[in-house]
Amino acid sequence: MNNLTAANATHHLMCAHAIGPKYRMEYIMRCHILKDMGDGRVKVLVFGERNWKHKEHISRIRYVLKERIIKHCT
């Protein structure tokens, strides 16, 4: 993975964290699309941990639905 960082991320992943039956916190995470899986999902490299600050050095590969990805506009 050549120099893929949170700083040069090309997209955002829309996420949600449910806390109890009524509260839902929505946030975005920076990511790079690695591969289109062809079945409506994409393989992405996601940076950070939930919406916590100063966790951008943490990265994970996730398989998510395409509609959860939005183009990052700077």
N, C-alpha and C positions, 0 to 999 in steps of 0.2 A: 504494500500500500504506500505508494510514493507521495509523501508529504501531504496526506489528507488530514487536515486539522479542523478544529472548530472555527478557527479564524477564517479559513477559506472555504467553508461549507457552502454548497450550492443550493441546498434545499432546507426546508423545515418539516419536521414531523409533528403533526397535531396529536396531542396526548391528553389524557384525562386521568385524574386520581379521585376515586370515590372514597369519601370519609363518612361512614354511616349511611343510612338509607336515603337521606335527602341532600347532602352536600356533595357537590362535584366541582373539583378545581381543574380548570382547563389551562393548558400551557403548551408551548412549542419547544422543540429541541432541534438543534442544528444537526444536519446530516448530509451525507453524500450517497447518491444512488450508485450501487455497485453493479446491479444486474436486474433486468426485467425477467421475472420467472415465467411469464407467458400465461399464467392462470389468474391474473388480476392482482398478483402480489409483486412486490419488489424487494430485493435484498438491499438493505441500507446499513451504512456505518453511522451510528448515532453517538453524539457526544453529550456528556453531562450525566447527571443523575437527577431525575425529576426536574423540578425548576429551581434546584439549589444553586446558589452562586458559588463560584470558585471550584467547580467540579468538571470544567470543560476538558481536563486532561484525561478523564475516564471515557473510554469508547467501547462500544459493543456492536456486534452485528445482529440485526433484527430482520425478520421477514414480516412485512406489513402490507395491508391493502393499499393499492395505488391511490385511492381517494383520500388517504390520510396525509399525503405528501403535497406540500405547496412550494412553489418556486421561491427561492430566497431573493429578495430585491434589496439591493444596497444603495 
